[in-house]
């Protein structure tokens, strides 16, 4: 059984609020959220400012202490199976933070796109790249197979 981590919300928020330097602030928040990618935090800081991050972080920590937010899953059978296995359908702390940002009534959809567009663009580019590489790999394999067949045919003809 997975042990649920309890966050000391007041202490974390006080420490976070006391950090003056922007980079140290973002680093502390990303460590608290267990997020390796900090780009979106810098975007939020630039667009929505420090107070928004603090309030959303506080809300995130409280939600996590109450059990977290379930991930949406369209497949009911998978959802029931996941529930049986250590609550794996609960969002991570970073996922909860991002969910709260994306669903905030205080932010327009345009601003949300502005914050997360790089991440979305990167994912789309990676997907395109993998697809291209996959197609290229198939083509290379097909060409290699054709060459091998031709070589075998040539050997058989020479015999």
N, C-alpha and C positions, 0 to 999 in steps of 0.2 A: 504494500500500500504506500502511495506517495505521501510524503509529509508536506503539508501546506505551510508555506512560509508566511509569517506574520510580519508586516512592515510597521515600523514605528513612524507613523505618518508625521507627527509633530516634529520629531527630531530631524527627519530627512528634509522636511520643508524649511525648517529654520536654518539648517546647514546650507541648503541650496540657496536660500534667500540671502545668506551672508556672503556668498561668493560674488565679488565685484567683476572680475575679469570674464569677458564673454566666453572665451575658449575653455576656461576652467569650469564655468557654469555648464556649458554644453557637455563637456566631458563627464561631469558629475551626473547630469541628467541621463546621459546615454548609459553610464555604468549602472545607475539605478534601474533603468528600463531594460538592461541587459541587451542593448542594441549596439551592434557593431557599426552600422551605417548611421552617420551623423548628419548627412546632407540635409535631410528633411528637417532636422532640429534647427540647423542654421537658417533654413528657409522660414520656419515658423518664427524664429527669433527676429529675423529681419522684417517680416511682414506683420506678425501679430504681437510681437514684443515679448519680453521676459515674463510679465504678469500672466499672460495667457498660458505660457508653459508651466508656471508654478501652479496655477489653479487646476490645469488639466492633470498635472502630475499628482497633485493632492487627491483629486477625484479618482485617478487611476489606482493609487495606493489603497484608498478606502474600498473601492470595488474589489480589488484583489483580496483584501482582508475579509470581505464578505463572501468570498468564493469565486469571484471572477465572472467573466461574461462568456457564455457559450458561443462556439463558432457556429455559423450557419452551415447546415449540411442538407442538401436536397434529397439525399438518400436515407430514408427512415431506418432501413435495416442496418446500414453502416453506422448511423448515429447511435442505435441501440447497442451495437457491438462495442463502439468506442466508449460509450458510457460505462460499460462493464470493466473496461481496461483503464484503471487509474485516471479517470476523468480527462482523457486526452482530447476531448472536444471542448476544453476550456482554453480561451485565448491566453497567450503568454502576456506578461506585464507590458512588454513593448507593443504587442498586438492590440492590447486593450487601450493603450495610450493613442495609438494611431486610429483605432476605431472611434474613440471619443473626439479626436480632432476632425475626422472625416464626417462625423454625424452631428457636429456642433451646430446649434441654431445661430451662433454668433458669426459664423463664417459662410460667405456665399460660395456657390459651387465654383465660380471663377477663381476665387482665392485658393480653394482646395486644389484645383487643377494646377495653379501656379506653384503651390508648395510641393506637390507630388509628381509634376510632369516629368522631371528628369528620371525618376525611378521608373515611371511607366514607359518612357521613351527607351531607357536602357533595357527593360524587359522585352519590349517589342524588337529592339535591335538584336538582342541575344537569341530570341526565338527565330528571327529571320536568318541569323548566322548559322544556328544549329540546323535549320531546315536546309540551307544551302550546302552546308558541310555534309549533311546526311545524303542529299541528292548527289553531291560530288562523289562521296564514298561509294554509292550505288553505281554511278557511272564508271568509276575507276575499277570497281570489282567486276562489272560487266565487261569492260575492255580487257581486263586481265583474264577473265574466263574465256573470252573470244580468242585471245592470243594463245592461251594454253590449248584450246581445242584445235586451233590452226596448227600449232606445233605438233600435237599428237597426230593429226591427220597427215601432216607432212612426213612424220617419222614412219607412219603406217604405209604411206605411198612408196617411200624409199625402200622398204623391206621387201 
